[in-house]
C-alpha cells in the first residue's frame, strides 16, 4: 500500500480531480500535490507544494516527504494553457526527464503511474480497427502533445530498465470529455459551426472526466499493469457526435486541415494541432481488454454516455455566436473559395 503519494500537475483540472478522488478513497494516505502555480480548485487533503518538475529540486522534495508512489499528471495537452508550444514541450519533455531522474535516485520510490494519451498511436488511413498496447503507430505523431507523449513514454521505458524494482503503469487515455473539463476536443464540439472533413466520418472514443480519476486511482492502488489503453465502451462517429450536440456544420476538404488549424489558433476559437485534426479524418479505436482484465477497471460511462453528459452541460449555439464564427470564417473565406469554391453548411435539429 502506498503511504506517500506525490501528484504532479495538481493545479490542472484532471490533476486536481484525481487528488480530490484519492483523498476520499483513503483518508489515511499522505498526498502531496506539486505544480508551478497554486491550484485554482479544491485538491482534497493533498498538501500543495509549489515546485517545478523541470528543476532538480523535485528530487529533494521526493526525499523530504519520503515519497513511495509518484503519479505523473503534469503532461500538458494544450500549448495555450501552458503559455505556448515551447513552454508546453519543456514542461512535458524536460519536466518528465527531471522527474524520472529524481525517482531513479530515490530508493523509497516503488511505484510510478503516468498519464499518457492514445495520441501516441497517431491517426492514419493504415491504422487497424483497434489498437492494442503492443501495436506501434503507423504514422508517429510529429508535433504537439502526441509527440511529447511518445517521448515521455520512451523516457519511462528507459527508467524501467534502470529501476526494475519500481512497478510502473502507463495509462493511454482516449480523448477526455465531460461537463467541466476543457480540452481541444470539447472546444471543437462547442463551436457554433463545426467544421468536418469532407468525405470522412471518423470513429471516435471518449473517456469521461470522472473515469479519468477512477482509472488513476485503480492504477495507483492496484498492482503494476505496464501499459494500458483506457476508453469508454463503444464508438461514435464525428457525424453522430455533431448530431448529438445539435450543432450546424460546414464541410472542409481534408487538404486544408493545416490551414484550418492556423485559423482556429489565430481567432482564439480552439487550440487544435494538425495531427489532432487528422483524428477527425481517420479516427482511432482502442482495444481495452487489458484495462478490464489487468488493470481491473471498467469506466462508468460508455463513449456515447460520456459525450451525452458533455452535451447536456454545453451551451447551445445562438445567433450572436453564429455571427461571430461567421466573421472568423470570412477572414479565411477568400482562400477557401479560391481553392474549393463554396462549401455546404448543414444543420442538425
Residue pairs with C-beta under 8 A, 6 or more apart in sequence:
1 221
2 29
2 68
2 69
2 111
2 220
2 221
3 29
3 30
3 66
3 68
3 69
4 29
4 30
4 31
4 32
4 65
4 66
4 67
4 68
4 69
5 22
5 29
5 30
5 31
5 32
5 67
5 69
5 70
5 71
5 220
6 32
6 33
6 34
6 61
6 62
6 65
6 67
6 69
6 70
6 71
7 15
7 18
7 19
7 22
7 31
7 32
7 33
7 34
7 46
7 71
7 73
8 15
8 34
8 35
8 53
8 70
8 71
8 72
8 73
8 74
8 95
8 99
9 15
9 35
9 72
9 73
9 74
9 75
9 76
10 16
10 19
10 33
10 34
10 35
10 39
10 43
10 46
10 48
10 73
11 33
11 35
11 36
11 37
11 38
11 39
11 40
12 35
12 73
12 74
12 76
12 81
13 41
13 180
13 181
13 182
13 209
14 73
14 115
14 176
14 181
14 209
14 212
14 213
15 33
15 35
15 73
15 74
16 33
16 39
16 41
16 42
16 43
17 209
17 210
17 212
17 213
18 71
18 73
18 212
18 213
18 216
18 217
19 31
19 33
19 43
19 44
19 46
20 42
20 43
20 44
20 213
21 44
21 213
21 214
21 216
21 217
22 29
22 31
22 44
22 46
22 213
22 216
22 217
22 220
23 29
23 31
23 43
23 44
23 45
23 46
24 44
25 217
25 221
26 221
27 45
30 47
30 65
31 44
31 45
31 46
31 47
32 46
32 47
32 49
32 61
32 65
32 67
33 39
33 43
33 46
33 47
33 48
33 49
34 48
34 49
34 50
34 51
34 53
34 58
34 61
35 48
35 50
35 51
35 74
36 50
36 51
36 52
37 50
38 48
38 50
39 48
49 61
51 57
51 58
51 61
52 58
52 95
53 74
53 91
53 95
53 96
53 98
53 99
54 90
54 91
54 94
54 95
54 98
55 98
56 98
56 101
56 102
58 98
58 99
58 102
59 101
59 102
59 105
59 106
61 67
62 70
62 102
62 103
62 106
62 108
62 109
63 106
66 108
67 106
67 108
67 109
68 108
68 109
68 110
68 111
69 109
69 110
69 111
69 112
69 113
69 220
70 99
70 103
70 109
70 111
70 112
70 113
71 113
71 115
71 216
71 220
72 96
72 99
72 112
72 113
72 114
72 115
73 115
73 216
74 91
74 92
74 95
74 96
74 99
75 91
75 92
75 96
75 114
75 115
75 116
75 117
75 145
75 148
75 149
75 152
76 82
76 88
76 91
76 92
76 145
77 117
77 145
77 183
77 184
78 88
78 145
78 183
78 184
78 271
79 85
79 87
79 88
79 144
79 271
80 265
80 271
81 271
82 88
82 91
85 144
88 144
88 145
88 148
89 148
92 145
92 148
92 149
92 151
92 152
93 148
93 151
93 152
96 151
96 152
96 155
96 156
97 155
100 155
100 156
100 158
100 159
103 109
103 112
103 159
103 163
103 166
104 159
104 162
104 163
109 163
109 166
110 165
110 166
110 167
111 166
111 167
111 168
111 169
111 220
111 224
112 156
112 159
112 166
112 167
112 168
112 169
113 168
113 169
113 170
113 171
113 216
113 219
113 220
114 152
114 153
114 156
114 168
114 169
114 170
114 171
115 171
115 173
115 212
115 216
116 149
116 152
116 153
116 170
116 171
116 172
116 173
117 145
117 146
117 149
117 172
117 173
118 131
118 172
118 173
118 174
118 175
118 205
118 229
118 231
118 284
118 286
119 141
119 145
119 146
119 149
119 275
119 276
119 279
120 137
120 141
120 146
120 149
120 150
120 153
120 172
121 127
121 131
121 135
121 137
121 172
121 284
122 137
122 138
122 139
122 140
122 141
122 146
122 275
122 278
123 139
123 275
123 278
123 279
123 281
123 282
123 283
123 284
124 137
124 138
124 139
124 278
124 282
125 282
126 138
126 139
127 138
127 282
127 283
127 284
127 285
128 135
128 285
129 285
130 285
130 286
130 287
131 229
131 284
131 285
131 286
131 287
132 229
132 287
132 289
132 290
133 172
133 226
133 227
133 228
133 229
133 287
133 290
137 150
140 147
140 150
141 147
141 149
141 150
141 275
142 275
143 273
143 274
143 275
144 273
144 275
144 276
145 273
146 273
146 275
146 276
153 170
153 227
156 168
156 170
159 166
159 168
160 166
160 168
167 223
167 224
168 224
168 226
169 219
169 222
169 224
169 225
169 226
169 227
169 228
169 295
170 226
170 227
170 228
171 215
171 216
171 219
171 228
171 230
171 295
172 227
172 228
172 229
172 230
172 286
173 207
173 212
173 215
173 230
173 231
174 205
174 206
174 207
174 229
174 230
174 231
174 232
174 286
174 303
175 183
175 185
175 204
175 205
175 206
175 207
175 279
176 183
176 185
176 206
176 207
176 208
176 209
176 212
177 183
177 185
177 186
177 189
177 206
177 207
177 208
177 209
177 306
177 307
177 310
178 186
178 208
178 209
178 210
178 306
178 309
178 310
179 209
179 309
179 310
179 312
179 313
179 314
180 209
180 313
181 209
184 270
184 271
184 272
184 273
184 276
185 206
185 276
186 310
186 314
187 269
187 270
187 271
187 272
188 194
188 270
188 272
188 280
189 241
189 242
189 245
189 247
189 310
189 311
189 314
190 314
190 315
191 247
191 269
191 270
191 325
192 247
192 248
192 317
192 318
192 321
192 322
192 324
192 325
193 247
193 248
193 249
193 250
193 317
193 322
193 325
193 326
193 329
193 345
194 242
194 245
194 247
194 248
194 249
194 250
195 249
195 250
195 251
195 252
195 260
196 238
196 239
196 242
196 249
196 250
196 251
196 252
196 280
197 238
197 251
197 252
197 253
197 254
197 257
197 277
197 280
197 281
198 251
198 252
198 253
198 254
198 343
199 254
200 238
200 254
200 280
200 281
200 282
201 237
201 238
201 239
202 237
202 238
202 279
202 280
202 281
202 282
202 283
202 284
203 235
203 236
203 237
203 283
203 284
203 285
204 235
204 236
204 237
204 238
204 241
204 279
204 283
204 284
204 303
205 231
205 232
205 234
205 235
205 284
205 285
205 286
205 303
206 231
206 232
206 236
206 303
206 306
206 307
206 310
207 215
207 230
207 231
207 232
207 299
207 301
207 306
208 232
208 299
208 300
208 301
208 305
208 306
208 309
210 300
210 301
211 230
211 232
211 299
211 300
211 301
211 306
212 230
214 297
214 299
214 300
215 230
215 291
215 295
215 297
215 299
218 295
218 296
218 297
219 225
219 228
219 295
219 297
222 295
222 296
225 290
225 294
225 295
226 294
227 290
228 290
228 291
228 294
228 295
229 286
229 287
229 288
229 290
229 291
230 286
230 288
230 291
230 295
230 297
230 299
231 286
231 288
231 291
231 299
231 303
232 299
232 301
232 302
232 303
232 304
232 305
232 306
233 288
233 299
233 302
233 303
234 302
234 303
234 304
235 283
235 285
235 303
236 244
236 303
236 304
236 307
237 283
238 280
238 283
241 307
242 249
242 348
243 348
244 304
244 307
244 308
244 311
245 311
245 314
245 348
246 311
246 316
246 317
246 348
246 349
247 317
247 348
248 317
248 322
248 345
248 346
248 347
248 348
249 345
249 346
249 347
249 348
250 329
250 343
250 344
250 345
250 346
251 343
251 344
251 346
252 260
252 336
252 343
253 339
253 340
253 343
254 281
256 336
256 339
256 340
257 274
257 277
257 278
257 281
258 274
258 277
259 332
259 335
260 272
260 277
261 272
261 273
261 274
261 276
261 277
263 269
263 328
263 329
263 331
263 332
264 270
264 271
264 272
265 271
265 272
266 331
267 328
267 331
269 325
269 328
291 297
291 298
292 298
299 306
301 309
329 336
336 343
